């Protein structure tokens, strides 16, 4: 995929002396995603190569393939947090055996992976990232270096901003109707049917009975897709898709998320991701085109096949994959917007 545009993340590193408190930022919730930045650089797993003792550095934020720069914060129950890389959430920000280098490592029972996030006080998004005894702090060094050093309240290189990925707003076609509030499941939300262009669907794998789901509900280029249990309607934005027939073909479709922006079901290096619409890029546009073949005209099950390459979208060991041989089918369960004629939305 080509480089398209740089996300405007607004990274800042405070450079003034601030009074610290023992408060903890209340929004560091499990499964939330953050960029962790100081100055104009973010914490980054070196080259995105995930293995035990892989180096963590600081690096300018990237416009795509950013998951080695995104972190999740999970409370440990003792006032601490573990910080996992979103590239592989089994690997955590850790203090290396030399006592100063910063790496990622699979989970251990030691405190070298547990961090005290100490709020700066004046800015609820700014923290010291300290060892649990408070004596050492994560420090931005020269160039790209990250290290553990003595905690110094006046040291701006120890102040880190947690920039949470923006929450996904509720689609307007539900918000605008006072008598169809978001949260009431549509009557036909679980009914398989014939695919019609421009309609909204949950796309459910017949083998697993789970649906296509955008990881953490984040609209971001190259965010991977997963297969996940169907969510309640109030939380299902990242599981709803608009299916649109391409005008120049008979059975080729584009499958777009309803999340903000125009992000399509895309094949990128044999991975299944979302990526913004590449209709003006003839070379890569074909990796966003899918052929929907009716497998059972009574039950309305379909196969989902790449228009370019002919491989089938399927599930193996709980993960999406491309299979040259068809072995599974999908159900398109329609989700209908409210009918304005039925309430005071007119």
Backbone torsions as a table, in degrees:
resi	resn	phi	psi	omega
1	UNK	NA	144.2	-179.4
2	UNK	-85.9	161.0	177.2
3	UNK	-72.4	131.4	-174.4
4	UNK	-111.5	-60.8	177.3
5	UNK	-157.5	151.7	-177.5
6	UNK	-86.6	129.7	176.5
7	UNK	-67.3	138.0	178.6
8	UNK	-91.6	101.4	-171.0
9	UNK	-100.6	-18.0	177.2
10	UNK	65.0	49.7	-178.8
11	UNK	-75.6	137.7	-179.5
12	UNK	-139.4	146.6	170.5
13	UNK	-124.4	119.2	-177.1
14	UNK	-66.1	139.8	-176.7
15	UNK	-123.6	16.5	178.3
16	UNK	-115.4	160.3	-179.8
17	UNK	-76.5	123.8	-178.9
18	UNK	-123.6	153.6	179.5
19	UNK	-82.0	128.1	179.9
20	UNK	-87.7	157.6	175.5
21	UNK	-131.6	174.2	177.1
22	UNK	-96.3	9.0	179.7
23	UNK	-71.3	151.7	176.4
24	UNK	-115.4	140.1	-179.1
25	UNK	-61.3	119.3	-171.8
26	UNK	-71.2	-10.1	-174.6
27	UNK	-99.6	7.7	176.1
28	UNK	-80.6	72.8	-174.4
29	UNK	-94.6	156.6	176.2
30	UNK	-55.9	137.1	177.0
31	UNK	76.5	0.8	172.0
32	UNK	-79.5	150.3	-176.2
33	UNK	-114.3	140.3	-175.4
34	UNK	-138.3	146.1	157.3
35	UNK	-90.2	138.1	-179.8
36	UNK	-116.5	110.1	-167.5
37	UNK	-126.4	153.8	168.6
38	UNK	-138.8	128.3	-174.5
39	UNK	61.0	-127.6	-176.2
40	UNK	-106.4	18.2	-177.9
41	UNK	-127.3	157.9	-178.4
42	UNK	-122.7	158.6	173.3
43	UNK	-62.8	134.9	-169.8
44	UNK	-145.9	128.9	172.5
45	UNK	-77.0	121.4	-169.9
46	UNK	-50.4	120.2	179.1
47	UNK	59.2	9.1	-179.6
48	UNK	69.8	14.8	-180.0
49	UNK	-88.3	113.4	-173.1
50	UNK	-99.1	114.9	174.3
51	UNK	-160.8	166.4	179.8
52	UNK	-60.7	129.8	179.5
53	UNK	72.2	20.5	170.6
54	UNK	-65.3	137.3	-175.8
55	UNK	-67.4	144.6	169.3
56	UNK	-108.9	131.7	-177.9
57	UNK	-128.4	-178.8	165.4
58	UNK	-108.2	145.4	-174.1
59	UNK	-155.4	148.7	176.9
60	UNK	-58.1	143.6	-180.0
61	UNK	-60.9	138.1	-177.5
62	UNK	-95.7	150.6	-179.2
63	UNK	-76.3	-22.7	177.1
64	UNK	-155.5	173.4	-171.8
65	UNK	52.0	47.6	-170.0
66	UNK	-97.1	6.3	-168.7
67	UNK	-70.6	-14.1	171.5
68	UNK	-82.7	2.5	176.1
69	UNK	-115.7	2.5	-178.5
70	UNK	-111.9	139.6	-172.4
71	UNK	-131.1	148.8	172.4
72	UNK	-112.4	144.2	-178.3
73	UNK	-112.3	123.4	-177.9
74	UNK	-122.0	120.3	178.0
75	UNK	-62.0	143.0	-179.8
76	UNK	-98.5	-6.2	178.2
77	UNK	92.2	-6.2	-179.8
78	UNK	-120.0	24.3	-177.8
79	UNK	88.3	-0.5	179.7
80	UNK	-106.9	174.9	176.1
81	UNK	-135.6	149.5	166.2
82	UNK	-105.9	139.2	-178.4
83	UNK	-113.1	112.9	-176.6
84	UNK	-105.0	141.2	174.2
85	UNK	-73.3	137.3	179.4
86	UNK	-73.3	-11.9	175.9
87	UNK	-66.1	-34.5	174.1
88	UNK	-159.7	104.9	-171.9
89	UNK	-71.6	3.9	171.9
90	UNK	-85.5	-2.7	-178.7
91	UNK	-115.4	132.4	-171.3
92	UNK	-119.8	149.3	173.6
93	UNK	-59.6	124.2	-170.1
94	UNK	-138.9	154.8	171.0
95	UNK	-88.6	126.4	-178.4
96	UNK	-69.9	170.7	-176.4
97	UNK	-64.2	-20.1	178.2
98	UNK	-78.3	-5.5	175.1
99	UNK	84.1	-1.2	-178.7
100	UNK	-136.1	-31.7	-179.4
101	UNK	-73.2	151.4	-180.0
102	UNK	-113.2	129.5	-175.4
103	UNK	-138.8	178.7	165.2
104	UNK	-111.6	149.8	-177.6
105	UNK	-154.7	150.0	174.0
106	UNK	-62.2	163.9	-171.2
107	UNK	-59.8	135.9	173.9
108	UNK	-124.0	175.5	176.8
109	UNK	-97.0	8.1	-175.5
110	UNK	-96.0	162.2	-178.6
111	UNK	-79.5	1.4	178.3
112	UNK	-72.5	-2.3	176.8
113	UNK	-116.5	1.7	-177.1
114	UNK	-107.9	127.7	-173.4
115	UNK	-121.5	141.4	174.4
116	UNK	-93.3	114.1	179.9
117	UNK	-93.3	105.0	-172.9
118	UNK	-102.5	115.7	-176.2
119	UNK	-65.3	143.2	177.1
120	UNK	-73.3	-28.6	176.3
121	UNK	106.6	-57.8	-177.2
122	UNK	-76.1	-26.7	-179.8
123	UNK	-125.0	114.1	-174.9
124	UNK	-68.2	-8.3	179.7
125	UNK	-101.4	-1.2	-175.2
126	UNK	-106.2	135.1	-174.6
127	UNK	-140.5	152.0	155.6
128	UNK	-87.4	137.8	175.2
129	UNK	-106.4	101.0	-170.2
130	UNK	-113.6	161.1	166.8
131	UNK	-66.7	160.1	-173.4
132	UNK	-63.7	-24.6	176.5
133	UNK	-84.3	-3.6	174.5
134	UNK	78.5	3.6	-174.7
135	UNK	-88.1	-24.0	-177.7
136	UNK	-121.5	152.8	-178.5
137	UNK	-139.4	148.8	174.7
138	UNK	-66.4	130.9	-170.7
139	UNK	-131.3	133.2	173.4
140	UNK	-81.5	122.2	-179.4
141	UNK	-95.8	-164.1	176.7
142	UNK	-72.3	154.2	-178.1
143	UNK	54.1	-118.6	-175.4
144	UNK	-107.6	8.0	-172.4
145	UNK	-72.0	140.9	170.2
146	UNK	-125.8	135.0	-175.6
147	UNK	-146.4	170.7	172.1
148	UNK	-103.6	127.9	179.1
149	UNK	-143.2	174.1	-178.9
150	UNK	-57.5	135.2	179.8
151	UNK	-66.4	128.6	-179.2
152	UNK	-133.8	108.5	-176.0
153	UNK	-56.2	-26.5	-177.5
154	UNK	-89.9	0.3	-173.5
155	UNK	-88.9	106.8	-178.9
156	UNK	-65.6	-19.6	178.5
157	UNK	-77.3	1.7	175.7
158	UNK	-111.8	7.6	-179.7
159	UNK	-103.8	122.5	-173.0
160	UNK	-120.5	135.9	177.9
161	UNK	-95.5	131.0	174.5
162	UNK	-99.4	105.9	-178.7
163	UNK	-100.2	102.1	-176.5
164	UNK	-74.1	138.5	173.4
165	UNK	-59.8	135.6	-173.0
166	UNK	-61.0	136.5	174.6
167	UNK	-64.5	155.1	-176.3
168	UNK	-86.8	122.9	178.7
169	UNK	-71.3	154.9	176.9
170	UNK	-70.3	136.2	-179.7
171	UNK	-58.4	142.7	-175.7
172	UNK	-63.0	-30.2	-175.1
173	UNK	-70.0	-12.0	168.6
174	UNK	-97.4	-39.9	-176.6
175	UNK	-61.1	-34.6	-171.0
176	UNK	-78.5	-4.3	-176.2
177	UNK	-112.5	104.7	-175.3
178	UNK	-65.6	-23.3	-179.8
179	UNK	-97.8	8.4	171.6
180	UNK	-134.2	67.6	-175.6
181	UNK	-64.5	144.8	174.1
182	UNK	-58.3	123.7	-175.6
183	UNK	131.8	-22.0	174.6
184	UNK	-91.3	113.5	-176.4
185	UNK	-65.9	135.1	176.0
186	UNK	-58.9	147.3	-174.9
187	UNK	-61.8	-32.4	-176.0
188	UNK	-103.5	23.6	-174.2
189	UNK	-67.2	-18.4	-179.7
190	UNK	-116.8	13.4	-175.6
191	UNK	-97.3	118.1	176.1
192	UNK	-67.3	149.0	-180.0
193	UNK	-158.3	179.2	179.3
194	UNK	-74.0	133.9	-178.2
195	UNK	-69.5	129.5	176.9
196	UNK	-123.4	138.2	-175.5
197	UNK	-62.9	140.2	176.9
198	UNK	84.3	-2.5	-178.2
199	UNK	-92.2	166.2	-177.1
200	UNK	-104.7	139.9	-175.3
201	UNK	-142.8	149.3	154.3
202	UNK	-85.5	136.4	-178.3
203	UNK	-111.5	105.6	-168.9
204	UNK	-107.8	130.4	177.2
205	UNK	-76.3	123.8	-176.4
206	UNK	-66.7	-26.3	-176.6
207	UNK	-77.1	-41.0	-176.4
208	UNK	-102.6	-15.7	-174.8
209	UNK	63.1	23.5	176.0
210	UNK	-112.0	166.5	-171.4
211	UNK	-116.8	160.5	174.1
212	UNK	-64.1	132.2	-171.8
213	UNK	-141.3	134.0	177.1
214	UNK	-87.3	124.9	-173.9
215	UNK	-52.4	124.0	176.1
216	UNK	59.7	10.1	177.3
217	UNK	67.0	29.2	-174.5
218	UNK	-104.7	124.8	176.8
219	UNK	-84.5	98.9	-174.4
220	UNK	-152.0	134.4	178.1
221	UNK	-53.8	133.6	178.7
222	UNK	69.9	14.7	171.1
223	UNK	-67.8	124.5	-175.6
224	UNK	-71.2	151.6	172.9
225	UNK	-93.1	154.3	177.0
226	UNK	-134.3	176.6	174.8
227	UNK	-113.1	129.7	-166.1
228	UNK	-147.6	151.0	175.7
229	UNK	-58.1	146.4	179.3
230	UNK	-62.0	133.7	-177.9
231	UNK	-90.9	166.4	171.1
232	UNK	-62.7	153.7	-175.1
233	UNK	-55.5	-35.9	-177.8
234	UNK	-65.7	-16.9	-174.5
235	UNK	-120.7	12.4	-166.4
236	UNK	-97.8	10.8	-177.4
237	UNK	-53.0	-38.9	-176.4
238	UNK	-83.6	10.0	177.4
239	UNK	-120.7	4.0	-176.8
240	UNK	-107.8	135.6	-172.2
241	UNK	-130.6	143.2	173.0
242	UNK	-101.4	125.9	-176.6
243	UNK	-105.0	122.8	-174.2
244	UNK	-127.7	122.8	177.0
245	UNK	-70.8	133.4	177.3
246	UNK	-77.5	132.8	-170.5
247	UNK	-65.8	-23.8	-175.6
248	UNK	-96.0	9.4	-178.3
249	UNK	-134.3	167.7	179.7
250	UNK	-91.5	-33.9	-175.6
251	UNK	-143.4	25.0	178.7
252	UNK	-101.1	130.2	-174.3
253	UNK	-123.3	156.6	163.3
254	UNK	-110.0	141.9	-174.5
255	UNK	-120.0	108.7	-172.0
256	UNK	-111.3	138.7	173.4
257	UNK	-69.3	153.2	174.4
258	UNK	-87.9	1.2	175.7
259	UNK	-61.9	158.9	-179.4
260	UNK	-54.9	143.0	-173.6
261	UNK	92.2	-176.1	176.9
262	UNK	-121.2	89.8	-177.1
263	UNK	-110.8	127.0	-172.3
264	UNK	-111.2	152.7	170.3
265	UNK	-60.8	120.8	-168.4
266	UNK	-137.5	146.8	170.8
267	UNK	-100.7	123.7	178.7
268	UNK	-132.3	109.2	-179.2
269	UNK	53.4	45.5	178.9
270	UNK	68.1	8.1	173.5
271	UNK	-101.1	151.4	179.1
272	UNK	-100.2	116.2	-173.6
273	UNK	-136.8	177.8	164.1
274	UNK	-105.0	148.1	177.9
275	UNK	-152.5	145.9	-178.4
276	UNK	-60.8	157.3	-173.7
277	UNK	-59.2	125.2	-178.3
278	UNK	-107.2	34.6	-174.4
279	UNK	-60.4	-26.1	-179.7
280	UNK	-92.7	4.8	177.8
281	UNK	-114.9	90.7	-171.5
282	UNK	-59.4	-28.7	-176.0
283	UNK	-74.5	-39.5	-177.3
284	UNK	-97.9	-15.9	-179.9
285	UNK	-57.2	-33.8	-176.4
286	UNK	-65.6	-19.8	178.1
287	UNK	-81.1	3.1	176.7
288	UNK	-115.4	10.4	-178.6
289	UNK	-108.3	135.4	-174.2
290	UNK	-131.0	144.2	174.9
291	UNK	-102.8	125.5	177.8
292	UNK	-102.8	112.0	-177.8
293	UNK	-106.7	127.6	178.5
294	UNK	-68.0	124.3	177.6
295	UNK	-96.3	-40.3	179.7
296	UNK	-135.3	108.0	-175.6
297	UNK	-71.1	-11.6	178.9
298	UNK	-91.9	-48.9	178.9
299	UNK	-83.9	-8.4	-178.4
300	UNK	56.1	51.3	170.8
301	UNK	-96.6	147.6	-175.0
302	UNK	-129.5	156.7	162.1
303	UNK	-102.4	149.0	179.1
304	UNK	-115.0	112.6	-172.6
305	UNK	-121.4	139.4	173.9
306	UNK	-61.1	130.7	175.2
307	UNK	-68.3	-29.8	177.1
308	UNK	-111.1	109.6	179.7
309	UNK	111.9	-27.9	172.2
310	UNK	73.3	11.8	179.3
311	UNK	-85.7	156.0	-174.9
312	UNK	-101.3	138.3	174.4
313	UNK	-76.0	119.7	-178.0
314	UNK	-144.3	-179.2	-177.6
315	UNK	-123.5	133.5	176.4
316	UNK	-140.3	127.8	-179.7
317	UNK	52.8	39.6	176.5
318	UNK	77.1	8.8	-178.1
319	UNK	-125.8	147.3	175.8
320	UNK	-71.7	143.0	-180.0
321	UNK	-153.3	168.2	177.0
322	UNK	-108.2	124.0	-174.7
323	UNK	-115.9	126.6	177.6
324	UNK	-67.2	-17.6	-179.3
325	UNK	-114.4	135.7	180.0
326	UNK	-77.6	122.1	177.1
327	UNK	-132.2	-11.6	-174.7
328	UNK	-134.4	162.0	177.7
329	UNK	-128.7	170.3	-178.3
330	UNK	-130.9	149.1	174.9
331	UNK	-110.2	133.4	175.8
332	UNK	-101.8	103.1	-178.5
333	UNK	-95.4	113.0	-170.5
334	UNK	-72.1	139.7	172.8
335	UNK	-114.8	117.1	-175.6
336	UNK	-100.5	134.5	170.0
337	UNK	-64.1	161.0	179.8
338	UNK	-65.4	153.0	176.2
339	UNK	-89.0	110.4	-176.3
340	UNK	-57.5	-23.8	-178.3
341	UNK	-70.2	-14.7	-176.6
342	UNK	-90.1	-1.5	-177.6
343	UNK	-156.4	-169.1	-173.1
344	UNK	-85.2	33.1	179.4
345	UNK	-89.0	-5.2	-173.9
346	UNK	-72.5	NA	NA
